[in-house]
Amino acid sequence: MPMNLRWVTPITILLALGGRAHADVITDWNENAIAFVTMHRMLPPQAERVVASVHVAMFDAVNSIEHRYRPYRLAVTTAKDTSKEAAAAAAAGAVLTGLQPSDKEKVSALLEAYLAALPPTAGKANGIKVGQEVASKVLAERTRDGADAPDAYRPKTKPGVYVPTPITASSMWPNVKPFAMTSPTQFRPQPPVPLAGDEWAADYNEIMSVGGKNSARRTPRQTEDAHFWLITGPASYYPIVRQLATARKMDVVDSARFMALVSVAAADAYIAVFDAKYHYDFWRPITAIRNGDIDDNPSTQVDATWQPIDNTPMHPEYPCAHCITSAAVAAVIEAMLGSADIPEVTMTSSTAPGATHRWTNVWAYADEVAMARIYAGFHYRFSTRVGQDMGRKIGELVVQSQLQKTDVADRR
């Protein structure tokens, strides 16, 4: 596709979003940020780094105006009548421009359209200044976080022996600076189950049976779930989070905090899971099943032609990335809303046209995601369980350690 035509649809989406006036600037710019990373076809870890950077900047910007919570990185002194909407939009626009300078003209047009739709109050100019100042702090930290390190993954081989040549995904991510965790290894799990054991055989045979491309054991709904959750990255959970922010009628500051906590948890979940993936370098089902005669387990059988339902992601198997991110998001939602039970939320997926899925419990959502990765032939059951456990711990850590309420004496 010619380059100029490839940009038409995403930019049209961005400008359309920028020109409409919603009650919540935070959810508007969440949509803008997701359209932005989609436009650039960013891999999920890179995409969530951008979205999380946008959200922590928006939070610090609007929180500077009320000082209701402790800042993520920076509290700016400003007048009480400063526009929160202008501050949040300016912060988001500056972060997007800073992380992708080649798009400065496009993002500037988006920001100008959004700001033009806001009422011309005296606080708008102050809001823009606050947003820009906060964004500069976030950008200074993120531009040195290791995300731009080169991919130096070395394929496992012997001299002269061919191995598949596609570049692996995000092999530098184990060294990216976390948003809230103390280090990428903080939640590194124990090694995968032993290949000689019964659990390996059981999970191997399960995915071989229900995860195959043409499996006769997988039900129609399981097949739909497998296709539905081929969707990756921010687009696979933020629609749910936006609906909940709206359903709970959060004001701008609380919406900013809610979305920032979710985004920090998701970003750190990716860092933690890629640390574990590249540390253990565990084989995917398509590799294991086509080599079922070399795992020293008499209860596994080789199938030299086995394939999963779609192309296997280009990074090691253990643990499940979809599982850790969905569980991290679920844990934040449960902690913030006080219950795993939620108002009904719905979601569609670009990878399962025509399907709409609904949930009234965040762990029902996370469990569906986890099971779908088994049905797709991508992850063993033990890997989904470990991923969910890591995600829950990361979500809980983020809520307990970030953006806490201030004491009365701290407020202006």
C-alpha positions in Angstrom: 0.0 0.0 0.0 1.4 3.4 -0.9 2.6 5.3 2.2 0.4 8.3 1.7 -2.7 6.1 1.5 -1.7 4.0 4.6 -2.0 7.2 6.7 -5.4 8.4 5.5 -7.7 6.3 7.7 -5.8 6.6 11.0 -5.4 10.3 10.6 -9.0 10.7 9.8 -9.9 8.8 12.9 -7.6 10.9 15.0 -8.9 14.2 13.7 -12.5 13.0 14.2 -11.7 12.2 17.8 -10.0 15.5 18.3 -12.9 17.5 17.0 -15.6 16.1 19.3 -16.3 17.3 22.8 -16.8 14.5 25.3 -17.5 14.9 28.9 -14.2 13.2 29.8 -11.0 14.4 28.2 -9.2 11.4 29.7 -11.1 8.8 27.8 -11.1 10.9 24.7 -7.3 11.0 24.7 -7.1 7.3 25.6 -8.9 6.7 22.3 -6.5 9.1 20.5 -3.5 7.4 21.9 -4.7 4.0 20.9 -5.4 5.2 17.4 -1.9 6.7 17.4 -0.2 3.4 18.3 -2.4 1.5 15.9 -1.4 3.8 13.1 2.2 3.0 13.8 1.5 -0.7 14.1 3.4 -0.8 17.4 3.9 -4.2 19.1 1.9 -4.4 22.3 4.8 -3.6 24.8 5.8 -0.6 22.8 2.2 0.5 22.4 1.5 0.3 26.1 4.6 2.2 26.9 3.2 5.1 24.9 -0.3 4.8 26.3 0.9 4.6 29.9 3.2 7.7 29.3 0.2 9.6 28.0 -1.9 8.6 31.1 0.6 9.4 33.8 1.2 12.8 32.2 -2.5 13.5 32.0 -2.9 12.5 35.6 -0.1 14.7 36.9 -1.5 17.6 34.9 -5.1 17.5 36.2 -4.0 16.5 39.7 -1.7 19.6 39.8 -4.9 21.7 39.6 -6.5 20.1 42.7 -3.7 18.2 44.5 -6.1 15.4 45.4 -3.6 12.6 45.1 0.1 12.2 45.3 1.6 12.8 41.8 3.2 10.2 39.7 6.3 12.3 39.0 5.4 16.0 39.2 3.0 18.6 40.7 2.9 22.0 39.0 1.9 25.1 40.8 -1.0 26.8 39.1 -4.2 28.7 39.6 -7.3 26.9 40.8 -9.3 28.0 37.7 -6.8 26.3 35.4 -8.6 24.2 32.8 -8.2 20.5 33.5 -9.4 19.6 30.0 -6.7 21.8 28.4 -4.1 20.5 30.8 -4.8 16.9 30.1 -5.1 17.4 26.3 -1.8 19.4 26.2 0.0 16.8 28.3 -1.2 13.9 26.0 -0.4 15.8 22.8 3.1 16.7 24.1 3.9 13.1 25.1 2.7 11.7 21.7 4.8 14.3 19.9 7.8 13.7 22.1 7.7 9.9 21.7 7.2 10.1 17.9 8.7 13.4 16.7 8.0 12.6 13.0 4.3 13.0 13.8 4.5 16.4 15.3 2.4 18.0 12.5 -0.3 15.4 12.7 -0.5 15.4 16.5 -0.4 19.2 16.7 -3.4 19.4 14.3 -5.2 16.9 16.5 -4.5 18.9 19.7 -5.5 22.2 18.1 -8.8 20.7 17.0 -9.4 19.4 20.5 -8.5 22.6 22.3 -10.6 24.7 19.8 -13.7 22.7 20.9 -13.1 23.6 24.6 -14.8 26.8 26.0 -12.5 29.8 25.7 -12.0 30.3 29.4 -9.2 32.2 31.1 -7.8 28.9 32.4 -7.2 27.4 29.1 -3.8 29.0 28.5 -2.7 28.0 32.0 -3.9 24.4 31.4 -1.8 24.2 28.2 1.3 25.4 30.2 0.7 22.8 33.0 0.2 20.0 30.5 3.4 20.9 28.6 5.5 21.1 31.8 4.3 17.8 33.1 4.8 16.1 29.8 8.4 17.3 29.6 9.1 15.5 32.9 7.5 12.2 31.8 9.3 12.4 28.4 12.7 13.0 30.1 12.2 9.8 32.0 10.8 7.7 29.2 13.4 8.7 26.5 16.1 7.1 28.7 14.1 3.9 29.7 15.8 1.4 27.4 12.9 1.0 25.0 15.0 2.0 22.0 17.7 -0.5 22.5 18.5 -2.7 19.4 17.1 -6.2 19.1 20.1 -8.4 20.0 18.3 -11.7 20.4 20.5 -14.6 19.3 18.6 -17.5 17.7 19.4 -20.9 19.2 21.3 -23.0 16.7 24.4 -24.9 15.9 27.1 -23.9 13.3 25.6 -24.3 9.9 22.1 -25.4 11.0 19.1 -23.5 9.6 16.6 -22.0 12.0 13.5 -19.8 11.0 14.7 -16.3 10.4 11.9 -13.8 11.4 13.0 -11.2 14.0 11.7 -11.9 17.5 9.4 -9.4 19.2 10.5 -7.0 21.9 13.7 -8.9 23.0 15.0 -5.7 24.6 11.9 -5.3 26.8 13.4 -7.2 29.8 15.7 -4.2 30.3 13.1 -1.4 30.0 12.6 0.7 33.1 9.3 -0.1 34.8 6.7 2.5 35.6 6.0 1.2 39.2 7.9 -2.1 39.8 11.3 -1.9 41.4 12.9 -4.0 38.6 11.8 -6.1 35.6 12.6 -9.2 37.6 10.5 -8.3 40.6 7.7 -10.8 39.7 9.8 -13.3 37.7 8.1 -16.7 38.3 9.5 -20.1 38.9 10.7 -22.1 35.8 8.1 -23.9 33.6 7.0 -27.3 34.6 9.5 -30.2 34.1 9.1 -31.9 30.7 9.2 -35.3 32.3 6.3 -34.7 34.6 2.6 -35.4 34.4 1.5 -31.8 34.3 3.6 -31.2 31.2 2.0 -34.2 29.5 -1.5 -33.2 30.5 -1.1 -29.6 29.3 0.7 -30.7 26.1 -2.1 -33.1 25.2 -4.8 -30.6 26.0 -3.4 -28.0 23.7 -2.6 -30.5 21.0 -6.2 -31.6 21.1 -8.2 -28.3 21.4 -5.6 -25.8 20.1 -5.0 -27.3 16.7 -6.0 -25.3 13.6 -8.6 -27.8 12.6 -9.4 -29.3 16.0 -12.6 -31.3 16.1 -12.6 -31.1 19.9 -12.9 -27.3 20.1 -16.5 -26.0 20.4 -17.8 -23.2 18.1 -17.7 -20.8 21.1 -14.2 -21.8 21.9 -13.2 -21.2 18.3 -14.8 -17.8 18.4 -13.0 -17.0 21.7 -9.7 -18.0 20.1 -10.2 -15.7 17.2 -11.6 -12.9 19.3 -8.5 -12.8 21.5 -6.1 -12.7 18.6 -6.5 -8.9 19.2 -3.5 -7.6 21.1 -2.3 -4.7 23.1 -4.2 -1.6 24.3 -7.2 -2.2 22.1 -7.9 -5.5 23.9 -8.7 -3.9 27.4 -9.1 -0.1 27.3 -12.6 -0.3 25.8 -13.7 -2.0 29.0 -11.9 0.5 31.2 -13.4 3.5 29.4 -16.9 2.0 29.8 -16.4 1.6 33.6 -15.0 5.2 34.0 -18.2 6.4 32.3 -20.5 4.1 34.2 -19.1 5.2 37.5 -19.5 8.9 36.5 -15.9 9.6 37.5 -14.9 13.3 37.5 -11.8 14.2 35.4 -9.3 13.8 38.2 -10.6 10.4 39.3 -10.9 9.2 35.7 -7.3 10.3 35.1 -6.2 8.3 38.2 -8.2 5.2 37.3 -6.9 5.2 33.7 -3.3 5.9 34.8 -3.3 3.1 37.3 -4.6 0.6 34.7 -2.0 1.8 32.2 0.9 1.6 34.6 -0.1 -1.9 35.6 -0.4 -3.0 32.0 2.9 -1.4 31.0 4.7 -3.1 33.9 3.0 -6.4 33.1 4.5 -6.4 29.7 8.0 -5.6 31.1 7.6 -8.5 33.7 6.3 -11.0 31.2 9.0 -10.3 28.6 11.6 -10.6 31.3 10.4 -14.0 32.1 9.9 -15.0 28.4 13.4 -14.3 27.4 14.9 -15.6 30.6 13.3 -19.0 30.3 13.1 -19.1 26.5 10.5 -21.9 26.6 9.2 -23.5 23.4 5.9 -22.8 21.9 3.3 -25.5 21.3 4.0 -25.7 17.6 7.7 -26.4 18.3 7.0 -28.8 21.2 4.3 -30.8 19.4 6.4 -31.2 16.2 9.1 -32.5 18.5 7.1 -34.6 20.9 9.5 -37.4 20.6 12.4 -35.6 22.2 10.9 -34.3 25.4 11.7 -37.6 27.3 8.0 -37.9 28.3 6.4 -41.2 27.2 2.9 -39.6 27.5 3.5 -37.1 24.7 3.3 -38.0 21.0 4.8 -36.2 18.0 2.6 -34.6 15.4 4.9 -33.3 12.6 2.2 -31.4 10.8 0.4 -29.7 13.8 -0.5 -26.0 13.6 -2.2 -23.6 15.9 -5.3 -21.6 14.9 -3.2 -18.7 13.6 0.5 -17.6 13.4 2.3 -18.0 16.7 3.6 -14.7 18.2 7.3 -14.2 17.7 8.5 -14.5 21.3 9.0 -17.3 23.8 6.0 -19.0 25.3 6.3 -18.8 29.1 4.4 -17.1 30.6 1.2 -15.9 28.7 1.3 -12.2 27.9 -2.4 -11.9 27.2 -3.0 -13.5 30.6 -0.7 -11.2 32.6 -2.1 -8.0 31.1 -5.7 -8.9 31.4 -5.2 -10.0 35.0 -3.3 -6.8 35.8 -6.1 -4.8 34.4 -8.7 -6.9 36.3 -6.8 -6.5 39.6 -6.7 -2.7 39.3 -10.4 -2.5 38.4 -11.3 -4.8 41.3 -9.2 -2.8 43.8 -10.4 0.6 42.5 -14.1 -0.2 42.3 -14.2 -2.4 45.4 -15.6 -5.5 43.7 -14.9 -7.9 40.9 -18.5 -7.5 39.9 -19.0 -4.6 37.5 -21.7 -2.9 35.4 -22.1 -4.9 32.1 -19.3 -4.0 29.7 -19.1 -5.1 26.0 -16.3 -5.4 23.5 -15.9 -6.2 19.9 -12.7 -7.4 18.2 -11.1 -6.7 14.9 -10.0 -10.3 14.7 -13.6 -11.7 15.1 -15.9 -9.6 13.0 -19.5 -9.7 14.1 -18.9 -11.0 17.6 -19.7 -9.0 20.7 -18.6 -10.3 24.1 -20.1 -9.2 27.5 -19.0 -9.4 31.1 -20.3 -8.4 34.5 -17.2 -9.7 36.4 -13.6 -8.7 35.7 -12.2 -12.1 36.4 -14.7 -13.7 34.0 -13.2 -11.4 31.4 -9.6 -12.4 32.4 -10.4 -16.1 32.5 -11.9 -15.9 29.0 -8.8 -14.3 27.7 -6.6 -17.0 29.3 -8.6 -19.9 28.0 -8.7 -18.4 24.5 -4.9 -18.6 24.3 -5.2 -22.4 24.9 -7.9 -22.7 22.3 -5.7 -20.8 19.9 -2.8 -23.2 20.4 -0.4 -20.5 21.7 -0.1 -21.2 25.5 -0.2 -24.2 27.8 -2.5 -24.2 30.8 0.3 -23.8 33.3 1.5 -20.8 31.5 -1.9 -19.1 31.6 -2.1 -19.7 35.3 1.3 -18.3 36.0 0.6 -15.3 33.8 -2.6 -14.5 35.7 -0.9 -14.8 39.1 1.8 -12.4 38.0 -0.8 -9.9 36.6 -2.8 -10.0 39.8 0.3 -9.2 41.9 1.4 -6.4 39.6 -2.1 -4.8 39.6 -2.3 -4.9 43.4 1.2 -3.4 43.7 0.3 -0.5 41.5 -2.9 0.4 43.3 -1.1 0.1 46.7 2.0 2.1 45.8 0.9 4.7 43.2 -1.2 7.9 43.1 -2.3 7.6 46.7 -4.7 10.0 48.4 -3.0 13.0 50.0 -3.5 13.9 53.6 -5.7 16.9 54.2 -2.6 19.0 55.1 -1.1 18.2 51.7 -3.9 19.8 49.8 -4.1 23.4 48.7 
